[in-house]
Amino acid sequence: MKRKIQASIHSKKNEIIQLLRSFVQAESTQGNERYAQTLVIETLQEMGLDVDVWEPDGAELKGHRYFASSREEFTGSPNVVGVMKGKGGGRSIILNGHIDVVPAGDKTQWTDHPFSGIVKEGKMFGRGVTDMKGGNVALLLAMQAIQAAGIELKGDVIFQSVIEEESGGCGTLATLLRGYKADAAIIPEPTNMKFFPKQQGSMWFKMHIKGLSAHGGTRYAGVSAIEKSLVVVEHIRELERVRNARITDPLYKNIPIPIPINIGKIYGGEWPSSVPDIVTIEGRFGVSPEETIDEAKKEMKQWIEALPEADAWFSEHPPTLEWFGARWLPGSLEPEHAFMKLLSEKYEDVTGREATIEASPWGTDGGLLTEIGQIPTIVFGPGVTEKAHFPNEYIMLEDIFTCAEIIAETIIDWCEVSK
Amino acid sequence: MKRKIQASIHSKKNEIIQLLRSFVQAESTQGNERYAQTLVIETLQEMGLDVDVWEPDGAELKGHRYFASSREEFTGSPNVVGVMKGKGGGRSIILNGHIDVVPAGDKTQWTDHPFSGIVKEGKMFGRGVTDMKGGNVALLLAMQAIQAAGIELKGDVIFQSVIEEESGGCGTLATLLRGYKADAAIIPEPTNMKFFPKQQGSMWFKMHIKGLSAHGGTRYAGVSAIEKSLVVVEHIRELERVRNARITDPLYKNIPIPIPINIGKIYGGEWPSSVPDIVTIEGRFGVSPEETIDEAKKEMKQWIEALPEADAWFSEHPPTLEWFGARWLPGSLEPEHAFMKLLSEKYEDVTGREATIEASPWGTDGGLLTEIGQIPTIVFGPGVTEKAHFPNEYIMLEDIFTCAEIIAETIIDWCEVSK
């Protein structure tokens, strides 16, 4: 059976590379997922699966306590689920991957077009190839290999191509509200083939920092909100140091900043000749699997309230703090769980190397699957962690095939062979 | 004659306050000057002046070496000039004021609506009231008082209500290209009733500061363009210190920062969860009357090229530096010029106090009038310097009337009475 899986993966390599390139070229940034999802639907239909396609209902979602998104309207942004029905009596599994990708960023930092899908020396390049379309095609390949090997399973295999992971996970939230559950889940986010049974949560914040306007020629009569925002950025950097000094979980031992606070955007001022009176910063606040979202929010709030100690200006002009848009719940599965054991056995079996088990440096939809669905979830995928959201993002193609084999073998054991 | 001028100014106070309020309420930010200019045209026509109204020709202007603007199309943004023709044989004078105002900024910092024109305790409030519509109505009032006193002059009095002063002066440039010249000029910018025979020049710059994108969860793998922009802002602050330490002209002795470098805008980053790879800052660079625009540009360029000494990152990733949009030439008239002497005599005569002569903390259209038109120009007006571009911008109404009297008396002596 193992050899059949290997053979069918080998025979499908070129086809999968073509599929991955077409996924990348589909440029599925937020709001533009429809075309990429059409390619997913075609693939699932060719595989003979039951395909469920729907645009999540913003009105329903936004009432949910775990709703987080920068938008409330999902027309043109469908979720896609394909179910490979089992014969009954086995454990089910969810294979979850997101189709949305972050923007390309400064295009001048890319060697090729950001959505080229070009292949060089065994790597494919393009925005989203590592985060996480390479993982998605690994899932599809694993299922195709099981089919090609003529294997029928007892448990259901539920493939999900979801929107909105990069903005807070309401694509996966919508699958849960639609009733999709399983006995375990794999999310092949770019982990460098490591296993992340614990995932860092995160959430977005926005702050308005005030100054006092004046003509630039008499700038000494005003207070620059840009200069004050520098104080706020440094103050937040200090909170990051304090929070990370507390992290002792050995799963984080190789991660320089286990729960980073990233300032991702800044904007303020209206006129080069005026002293800017308001600057806005937006960022991402990492949440440890050992704390709740509310505890993390409270610590940030108290820290910002201490700003007047750094600069008396803030006592009369406190910055605002708002949690908005995206949020990813932290997720946690004990490393001794049977599903984790099975996956790492299969990893060692296929690669001949010992599995690396760590905590993830970012939030994933795994937090929603465990928190709402009570689904034991492992994040494990072929993408290159360091290249996610990076110019010249790439994936090692060979890792996709290795990952597919590990996942196929895991599915076969987990869901059990029917005949 | 002096008493006639005083009496007619006194009789017109309420009318002038109404006119000023209507100017303020016209909200003449860049691109929205038309309605305010309609009010100017009506006033000039009631005064019986020859009125010249035209939309500057962007195609013609942009070829001029002193063209500077954030736009090249002026449809809907007319210039207005009204000429009170003299009988001949006297010196002419230009009375120049700009109709454009900077945006209101953060509206929450205003007590009343930013364009209310409300009057409280002798002050009128509103964006543009001090910079410089209060000055404009002082000019109109001075001319009306001369008319009401039955005085006919030998020299021409040329009133100009120009666009674009806040964006580089191409409204005044257009008056020069249309042929308007005179033997002297007054620009009643908000000087706190001080005289500015020297005006600081200034110009706008834009810099792109590079980082390296990464996922916010592994932000240690990227380089934040926001953090690098903080280094650039501090580096520019140091250049400001160096440049200002060189200023020894006694006209600047009461000005904390004679030639400031103001960072007025900042923007960068696309996604809260990504490390930002590019941040842009825009600012205003003060130019001393003792240096040329080109010398100032060269010093800034060399200073920015030294950034790698502050942070090695910049040796491989130098920020870009671009001069764009607005620019105001420095202007300079020797304080001993006859026109300066006449104005300060009239000031002392009307107020009983000694005139204060300083260098201006900002550029005005005076640089264009002196550089292109060779017109001796004094900046002197009733507005409150500190409130220009500020929330709760206001003007002391009584200063408008005092200023109008000084200007009327100056015009009468400069242009000479015909009968």
Boltz contact constraints between the chains, C-beta under 6 A:
constraints:
  - contact:
      token1: [A, 102]
      token2: [B, 271]
      max_distance: 6.0
  - contact:
      token1: [A, 102]
      token2: [B, 274]
      max_distance: 6.0
  - contact:
      token1: [A, 103]
      token2: [B, 270]
      max_distance: 6.0
  - contact:
      token1: [A, 105]
      token2: [B, 213]
      max_distance: 6.0
  - contact:
      token1: [A, 105]
      token2: [B, 277]
      max_distance: 6.0
  - contact:
      token1: [A, 106]
      token2: [B, 277]
      max_distance: 6.0
  - contact:
      token1: [A, 106]
      token2: [B, 278]
      max_distance: 6.0
  - contact:
      token1: [A, 204]
      token2: [B, 272]
      max_distance: 6.0
  - contact:
      token1: [A, 213]
      token2: [B, 105]
      max_distance: 6.0
  - contact:
      token1: [A, 213]
      token2: [B, 390]
      max_distance: 6.0
  - contact:
      token1: [A, 213]
      token2: [B, 391]
      max_distance: 6.0
  - contact:
      token1: [A, 214]
      token2: [B, 389]
      max_distance: 6.0
  - contact:
      token1: [A, 214]
      token2: [B, 390]
      max_distance: 6.0
  - contact:
      token1: [A, 215]
      token2: [B, 388]
      max_distance: 6.0
  - contact:
      token1: [A, 215]
      token2: [B, 389]
      max_distance: 6.0
  - contact:
      token1: [A, 216]
      token2: [B, 262]
      max_distance: 6.0
  - contact:
      token1: [A, 216]
      token2: [B, 264]
      max_distance: 6.0
  - contact:
      token1: [A, 216]
      token2: [B, 284]
      max_distance: 6.0
  - contact:
      token1: [A, 217]
      token2: [B, 361]
      max_distance: 6.0
  - contact:
      token1: [A, 217]
      token2: [B, 362]
      max_distance: 6.0
  - contact:
      token1: [A, 218]
      token2: [B, 361]
      max_distance: 6.0
  - contact:
      token1: [A, 219]
      token2: [B, 260]
      max_distance: 6.0
  - contact:
      token1: [A, 219]
      token2: [B, 262]
      max_distance: 6.0
  - contact:
      token1: [A, 220]
      token2: [B, 256]
      max_distance: 6.0
  - contact:
      token1: [A, 220]
      token2: [B, 257]
      max_distance: 6.0
  - contact:
      token1: [A, 221]
      token2: [B, 386]
      max_distance: 6.0
  - contact:
      token1: [A, 226]
      token2: [B, 263]
      max_distance: 6.0
  - contact:
      token1: [A, 226]
      token2: [B, 266]
      max_distance: 6.0
  - contact:
      token1: [A, 230]
      token2: [B, 230]
      max_distance: 6.0
  - contact:
      token1: [A, 256]
      token2: [B, 220]
      max_distance: 6.0
  - contact:
      token1: [A, 257]
      token2: [B, 220]
      max_distance: 6.0
  - contact:
      token1: [A, 260]
      token2: [B, 219]
      max_distance: 6.0
  - contact:
      token1: [A, 262]
      token2: [B, 216]
      max_distance: 6.0
  - contact:
      token1: [A, 262]
      token2: [B, 219]
      max_distance: 6.0
  - contact:
      token1: [A, 263]
      token2: [B, 226]
      max_distance: 6.0
  - contact:
      token1: [A, 264]
      token2: [B, 216]
      max_distance: 6.0
  - contact:
      token1: [A, 264]
      token2: [B, 269]
      max_distance: 6.0
  - contact:
      token1: [A, 264]
      token2: [B, 271]
      max_distance: 6.0
  - contact:
      token1: [A, 264]
      token2: [B, 272]
      max_distance: 6.0
  - contact:
      token1: [A, 264]
      token2: [B, 274]
      max_distance: 6.0
  - contact:
      token1: [A, 264]
      token2: [B, 276]
      max_distance: 6.0
  - contact:
      token1: [A, 265]
      token2: [B, 269]
      max_distance: 6.0
  - contact:
      token1: [A, 266]
      token2: [B, 226]
      max_distance: 6.0
  - contact:
      token1: [A, 266]
      token2: [B, 266]
      max_distance: 6.0
  - contact:
      token1: [A, 266]
      token2: [B, 268]
      max_distance: 6.0
  - contact:
      token1: [A, 267]
      token2: [B, 267]
      max_distance: 6.0
  - contact:
      token1: [A, 268]
      token2: [B, 266]
      max_distance: 6.0
  - contact:
      token1: [A, 269]
      token2: [B, 264]
      max_distance: 6.0
  - contact:
      token1: [A, 269]
      token2: [B, 265]
      max_distance: 6.0
  - contact:
      token1: [A, 270]
      token2: [B, 103]
      max_distance: 6.0
  - contact:
      token1: [A, 271]
      token2: [B, 102]
      max_distance: 6.0
  - contact:
      token1: [A, 271]
      token2: [B, 264]
      max_distance: 6.0
  - contact:
      token1: [A, 272]
      token2: [B, 204]
      max_distance: 6.0
  - contact:
      token1: [A, 272]
      token2: [B, 264]
      max_distance: 6.0
  - contact:
      token1: [A, 272]
      token2: [B, 282]
      max_distance: 6.0
  - contact:
      token1: [A, 272]
      token2: [B, 283]
      max_distance: 6.0
  - contact:
      token1: [A, 272]
      token2: [B, 284]
      max_distance: 6.0
  - contact:
      token1: [A, 273]
      token2: [B, 284]
      max_distance: 6.0
  - contact:
      token1: [A, 274]
      token2: [B, 102]
      max_distance: 6.0
  - contact:
      token1: [A, 274]
      token2: [B, 264]
      max_distance: 6.0
  - contact:
      token1: [A, 274]
      token2: [B, 389]
      max_distance: 6.0
  - contact:
      token1: [A, 276]
      token2: [B, 264]
      max_distance: 6.0
  - contact:
      token1: [A, 277]
      token2: [B, 105]
      max_distance: 6.0
  - contact:
      token1: [A, 277]
      token2: [B, 106]
      max_distance: 6.0
  - contact:
      token1: [A, 278]
      token2: [B, 106]
      max_distance: 6.0
  - contact:
      token1: [A, 282]
      token2: [B, 272]
      max_distance: 6.0
  - contact:
      token1: [A, 283]
      token2: [B, 272]
      max_distance: 6.0
  - contact:
      token1: [A, 284]
      token2: [B, 216]
      max_distance: 6.0
  - contact:
      token1: [A, 284]
      token2: [B, 272]
      max_distance: 6.0
  - contact:
      token1: [A, 284]
      token2: [B, 273]
      max_distance: 6.0
  - contact:
      token1: [A, 361]
      token2: [B, 217]
      max_distance: 6.0
  - contact:
      token1: [A, 361]
      token2: [B, 218]
      max_distance: 6.0
  - contact:
      token1: [A, 362]
      token2: [B, 215]
      max_distance: 6.0
  - contact:
      token1: [A, 362]
      token2: [B, 217]
      max_distance: 6.0
  - contact:
      token1: [A, 386]
      token2: [B, 221]
      max_distance: 6.0
  - contact:
      token1: [A, 388]
      token2: [B, 215]
      max_distance: 6.0
  - contact:
      token1: [A, 389]
      token2: [B, 213]
      max_distance: 6.0
  - contact:
      token1: [A, 389]
      token2: [B, 214]
      max_distance: 6.0
  - contact:
      token1: [A, 389]
      token2: [B, 215]
      max_distance: 6.0
  - contact:
      token1: [A, 389]
      token2: [B, 274]
      max_distance: 6.0
  - contact:
      token1: [A, 390]
      token2: [B, 213]
      max_distance: 6.0
  - contact:
      token1: [A, 390]
      token2: [B, 214]
      max_distance: 6.0
  - contact:
      token1: [A, 391]
      token2: [B, 213]
      max_distance: 6.0
